[in-house]
Amino acid sequence: MKARGNYKEIECFLREFYFDAPIEEAQELQWKIKMLQALPQKDLSDITTPILREHFVEAYGYKEAFDESIYTRNVLNPRIWIEMITPYRAFIRDFFQEEQKRRFKECPATIKQWLDNHIRKYDDAEYSNLNTSPVGVLTYGAGNAISIRYFCRHSTYAGNCGKNQPS
């Protein structure tokens, strides 16, 4: 991995351990390395420890719900496309009440219904290469089609838009 001048952020992320037993440090380190390997090299040169930490901690509980390659590429990896990587998983987790999260899990189609009822889609309100973060989509209730797809793809409850979520 080539972090260039950002090696201290990567090293800090690798040296910190976030879970107590029964997760062994070696297993946690292995998953952190897989997360870093899933990121494009450009991200390694400017990502911060707090962003890596938040995505790792929030995604870790989903690892048993998916095949390893799908989990690593689509859940653990904070990169979706060309968006700026920001910490948003904990915000999304805390945004919805437990009853709503239960409905999303039981019937994933309710995620799309919720989006249709609560999020306005503005295709002409954003530049094609400048999109609203998932936190912004929820906070302001609006975004373009790409911003809404970012929200759906990487929200804690809507991992793969509601499929295969852990308990």
Secondary structure as UniProt FT lines:
FT   HELIX           4..6
FT   HELIX           7..15
FT   TURN            21..22
FT   HELIX           25..38
FT   HELIX           41..44
FT   TURN            45..46
FT   HELIX           49..60
FT   TURN            61..62
FT   HELIX           63..65
FT   HELIX           68..70
FT   HELIX           71..76
FT   HELIX           89..95
FT   HELIX           98..106
FT   HELIX           109..118
FT   STRAND          120..121
FT   TURN            123..124
FT   TURN            128..129
FT   HELIX           134..140
FT   STRAND          142..143
FT   HELIX           145..154
FT   TURN            157..162
//
